[in-house]
C-alpha cells in the first residue's frame, strides 16, 4: 500500500532478514502399546497439543489461558484473548517497541462482553489499560518504547445511547458509559492526557505528544464547535534512556521530525460487510513511521490491541518480527486473512 504524500518523508528503505517461518516438527513414536495403554495416553497427547504453539501460515497462533508461555520469539505470534493475560505468554524483555491503539472510551461498541471503553466508567477504563501496561513492562526491552494512539471523546449528558451521525454511521452505540464525575454535558473529556498522567504515575516516561492531523478527516454534523481532525499519539519509554533512530524519518527539507504529523486516514475496502470487519483501522503510514523510528530490522514489534492487524502488517513489511494480541475472535480471523494475502 502506498503511503500518503505529506510534508514528512518516511519512505526510507528497510533492510534485514525475513522472520523464520515454520517450526520443528514433533514426531510421536508408538511401539507395542495395548488398546488400554493407548486410551490412557490419549488425554496426555490432547493436553500436549493444547499447550503446543500451532503454526498457521507464516505465524503461530496461541490462545490466552490455554497455551503455555513461549521460551523465545522465533517467528511471528498471534494471540487470541485478553491483553493482560496474553502478555504472560511472552518472554521477558523480548519486545523492542509497541505500536498500539486501544479501544477509545465511549466511541465504539465492539459487541464483546470483555471489551473496554463501551460501558465501563472512565476511571475503570484508564485503570484497565494501566494494568495491561504493567504486564507489558515485563516483556519490553530495557531500551524499549511504546507508541500509544488514543482518541478523545465528549460526555454523553447521561444519555444511554448514541444516535448515528448521518455523516458517520459507525458512531452509533446502543449503550454508553455514564458522564464522569465533575464533568458537564458536552464537555471534552481529555481522555488521552488522563491516561498519559496515569501511566506516568505508574512509572512510564512520557517522552512526546504527537498530534496526528488527518487532512481527510471524516465530517461531523455538529454545528457548535470545529470538526475534530486530529488524534493524539504518545511516545512512552520504559526507562530514561531508550532506542530512538533520529535519522529513520526526516521532516521537511531534511530537518528533524516535528510533533505534528499530517497523515491521511486510509479507508479499506470492506471484506464482507459483516461484523467481522473493523470500524477503526490505523493507517499503515502511521504504523510504518513509528516502527521505523524505534526498532531495527529483526526486532520484535508488539500490538496488544491488534484490531485489524495494521501494526503487524507494517512490521512484516519492514522486516521486523511481530506479536499481535486481539480479544475478539472475529478480528483474529480478519488479521489472519490480511496476513495471508
C-alpha positions in Angstrom: 0.0 0.0 0.0 1.4 3.4 -1.0 2.0 5.9 1.8 0.1 9.1 1.8 2.0 12.1 0.5 2.6 14.8 3.0 5.2 17.2 4.4 7.0 14.4 6.3 9.1 11.9 4.4 9.3 8.4 5.9 10.0 6.5 2.8 13.4 5.2 3.9 14.1 1.7 2.9 14.1 -1.1 5.5 16.7 -3.8 5.4 17.1 -7.0 7.4 16.2 -10.7 7.4 12.8 -12.2 7.0 11.3 -13.8 10.1 11.9 -17.5 10.2 8.8 -19.5 9.0 7.7 -22.8 10.3 8.9 -24.7 13.3 10.4 -28.0 14.4 8.2 -31.0 13.6 7.3 -33.2 16.6 7.1 -36.9 15.8 5.4 -39.4 18.2 6.7 -42.9 18.0 4.3 -45.6 19.4 5.6 -49.2 19.7 3.6 -52.1 21.1 1.0 -50.2 23.2 -2.1 -52.1 24.2 -5.5 -50.6 23.5 -5.9 -49.8 27.2 -2.5 -48.1 27.2 -3.4 -46.1 24.1 -6.6 -45.0 25.8 -4.7 -43.8 28.9 -2.2 -41.9 26.8 -4.7 -40.1 24.6 -5.6 -37.4 27.1 -1.9 -36.7 27.6 -1.5 -36.3 23.8 -4.5 -34.0 23.6 -3.1 -31.8 26.5 0.3 -31.7 24.8 -1.4 -30.4 21.6 -3.4 -27.8 23.5 -0.2 -26.4 25.0 2.0 -26.5 21.9 2.0 -23.5 19.5 0.1 -24.2 16.3 1.8 -22.9 13.2 -0.8 -21.1 10.9 0.7 -20.0 7.7 3.7 -17.7 8.4 2.9 -17.3 12.1 2.0 -19.2 15.3 -1.5 -18.7 16.8 -2.0 -19.1 20.6 -4.9 -18.8 22.9 -4.5 -16.9 26.2 -5.4 -19.1 29.2 -4.9 -22.3 27.2 -1.4 -22.3 25.7 1.9 -22.4 27.7 4.3 -19.4 27.7 6.9 -19.2 24.9 10.6 -19.5 25.6 11.5 -17.3 22.7 10.0 -15.4 19.8 11.5 -17.1 16.7 8.5 -16.4 14.4 5.5 -14.1 14.4 2.8 -14.8 17.0 -0.9 -14.0 17.1 -2.6 -14.5 20.4 -6.4 -14.6 20.9 -7.5 -13.3 24.3 -7.3 -10.6 26.9 -4.2 -8.4 26.5 -3.1 -8.6 30.1 -3.5 -12.3 30.3 -2.0 -12.9 26.8 1.2 -11.0 27.7 2.0 -13.7 30.2 2.8 -16.0 27.3 5.7 -13.8 26.1 9.3 -14.0 27.2 10.7 -11.2 29.4 12.4 -8.3 27.5 11.6 -9.9 24.2 9.8 -6.9 22.6 11.6 -3.8 21.3 8.7 -1.5 20.5 4.9 -1.4 20.9 2.6 0.4 18.4 -0.9 0.2 19.6 -4.3 1.9 19.8 -6.7 0.5 22.5 -10.4 0.9 22.1 -11.4 4.5 22.6 -13.6 5.4 25.5 -17.3 5.8 24.7 -16.8 5.8 21.0 -17.3 2.2 19.8 -19.2 -0.9 20.8 -17.3 -4.0 19.6 -20.1 -6.2 20.9 -18.0 -8.5 23.1 -18.5 -8.8 26.9 -14.9 -8.3 27.9 -14.3 -5.1 25.9 -13.1 -1.9 27.5 -14.4 1.6 26.7 -18.0 0.8 25.9 -20.0 0.8 29.2 -17.2 0.9 31.8 -16.6 4.2 33.7 -13.7 6.4 32.7 -11.7 5.6 35.8 -12.2 1.8 35.2 -11.1 2.3 31.5 -7.9 4.1 32.5 -7.1 1.5 35.2 -7.6 -1.4 32.8 -5.0 0.0 30.4 -2.6 0.8 33.2 -2.9 -2.8 34.5 -2.2 -4.1 30.9 0.8 -1.8 30.7 2.1 -3.1 34.0 2.2 -6.6 32.3 3.6 -5.1 29.1 6.6 -3.6 31.1 7.9 -7.1 31.7 8.0 -8.1 28.1 9.5 -4.8 26.9 13.3 -4.5 26.4 15.0 -2.2 28.8 15.6 0.3 26.0 12.1 -0.3 24.6 9.3 2.2 23.8 5.6 2.4 23.3 3.6 4.4 20.7 0.2 4.9 22.2 -2.6 6.3 20.0 -5.6 7.4 22.0 -8.7 9.3 20.8 -10.7 11.8 22.8 -14.4 12.0 23.4 -17.2 14.1 24.8 -19.6 13.4 27.7 -22.9 11.9 26.8 -25.0 14.1 29.1 -26.0 10.7 30.7 -27.7 9.6 27.5 -27.7 5.8 27.4 -27.1 5.6 23.7 -25.6 7.5 20.8 -27.6 8.2 17.7 -26.0 7.6 14.3 -24.5 10.6 12.7 -25.7 10.8 9.1 -22.1 11.6 8.1 -20.6 8.8 10.2 -22.9 5.9 10.9 -20.3 3.9 12.7 -20.5 6.2 15.7 -23.9 4.8 16.8 -24.0 3.0 20.1 -26.8 1.3 21.9 -25.1 1.7 25.3 -22.8 4.4 26.6 -20.8 5.0 29.9 -22.2 7.5 32.4 -20.8 11.0 32.5 -17.7 11.1 34.7 -18.0 12.9 38.0 -17.2 16.6 37.8 -17.8 16.9 34.1 -20.8 18.6 32.4 -22.9 17.6 29.3 -21.0 18.2 26.1 -17.6 18.6 27.9 -14.5 17.4 26.0 -13.1 14.8 28.4 -9.4 14.9 27.7 -9.0 11.1 27.7 -5.5 10.9 26.2 -3.9 13.1 28.8 -5.8 11.5 31.7 -4.4 8.1 30.5 -0.9 9.6 30.0 -0.8 11.0 33.5 -1.9 7.7 35.0 0.8 5.8 33.1 3.3 8.4 34.2 2.3 7.9 37.8 2.7 4.1 37.2 6.4 4.7 36.3 6.4 5.2 32.5 8.3 8.1 30.9 6.0 10.3 28.7 8.6 11.4 26.2 6.5 13.1 23.5 3.0 14.1 22.4 2.5 13.8 18.7 -0.5 15.4 17.0 -1.8 13.1 14.2 -3.5 15.6 11.9 -5.9 13.9 9.4 -6.3 16.1 6.3 -9.1 13.9 5.1 -10.8 13.6 8.5 -14.4 12.3 8.5 -17.0 15.2 8.6 -19.3 15.7 11.6 -22.8 17.0 11.8 -22.0 19.1 14.9 -22.7 22.8 14.4 -21.4 24.4 17.7 -17.7 23.5 17.6 -15.0 22.9 15.0 -14.9 19.5 13.3 -12.4 17.3 15.0 -9.5 16.4 12.7 -6.7 15.1 14.9 -5.8 12.4 17.4 -3.0 12.0 20.0 -0.1 9.7 19.8 2.2 9.4 22.8 5.8 8.1 22.8 6.4 6.4 26.1 9.6 4.7 27.3 10.3 2.0 29.9 13.4 3.8 31.1 15.1 7.2 30.8 17.4 6.0 28.0 16.0 4.1 25.1 16.5 3.3 21.4 15.4 6.0 19.1 16.7 6.3 15.5 16.6 10.1 14.9 17.6 9.6 11.2 15.0 7.0 10.4 12.3 9.5 9.4 13.0 13.1 8.4 10.8 16.2 8.4 10.6 18.8 5.6 13.9 19.8 4.0 15.7 17.0 5.9 15.0 18.6 9.3 14.4 16.8 12.5 10.9 15.2 12.7 8.4 17.5 14.3 5.4 16.6 16.6 2.7 17.5 14.0 2.2 14.6 11.6 0.0 15.0 8.5 -1.2 11.5 7.7 -4.4 10.7 5.8 -6.7 8.0 7.1 -6.6 5.1 4.7 -10.1 3.6 4.2 -10.1 -0.1 3.4 -12.5 -2.0 1.2 -14.9 -3.9 3.4 -14.2 -7.6 3.2 -17.7 -8.9 3.9 -19.8 -6.0 5.1 -20.4 -8.0 8.3 -19.5 -7.9 11.9 -16.0 -9.2 11.3 -14.9 -6.0 9.6 -13.1 -3.4 11.8 -14.6 0.1 12.0 -11.4 1.9 13.1 -8.3 0.9 11.2 -5.0 2.5 11.9 -3.3 3.9 8.7 -0.3 1.8 7.5 1.6 5.1 7.1 1.3 5.9 10.8 2.3 2.3 11.9 5.3 2.3 9.5 6.6 5.6 10.8 6.5 4.6 14.4 8.1 1.2 13.8 11.0 2.7 11.8 11.9 5.2 14.5 12.1 2.9 17.5 13.1 -0.5 16.1 15.7 -2.2 13.9 15.2 -5.0 11.3 14.6 -8.3 13.0 13.4 -6.7 16.3 10.0 -7.7 17.7 7.1 -5.3 17.4 4.0 -5.8 19.6 0.4 -4.6 19.4 -1.6 -5.8 22.4 -4.8 -4.3 21.0 -4.2 -5.6 17.4 -7.7 -4.8 15.9 -7.4 -5.4 12.2 -3.7 -6.1 12.4 -2.2 -3.0 10.7 0.8 -2.8 13.0 1.6 -6.4 12.3 1.4 -6.0 8.6 3.6 -2.9 8.8 6.2 -4.8 10.9 6.3 -7.7 8.5 6.8 -5.2 5.6 9.7 -3.6 7.4 11.4 -6.9 8.1 10.5 -7.0 11.8 9.1 -9.9 13.8 5.7 -9.2 15.3 3.3 -10.2 18.1 -0.4 -9.4 18.0 -2.9 -9.8 20.7 -6.6 -9.4 20.0 -9.7 -10.1 22.2 -12.4 -10.5 19.6 -12.2 -13.8 17.7 -13.7 -12.4 14.5 -10.9 -9.8 14.4 -8.2 -12.5 14.9 -9.7 -14.3 11.9 -9.6 -10.9 10.0 -5.9 -10.5 10.9 -5.1 -13.9 9.5 -6.9 -13.2 6.3 -5.0 -9.9 5.8 -1.7 -11.6 6.6 -2.4 -14.4 4.2 -2.6 -12.0 1.2 
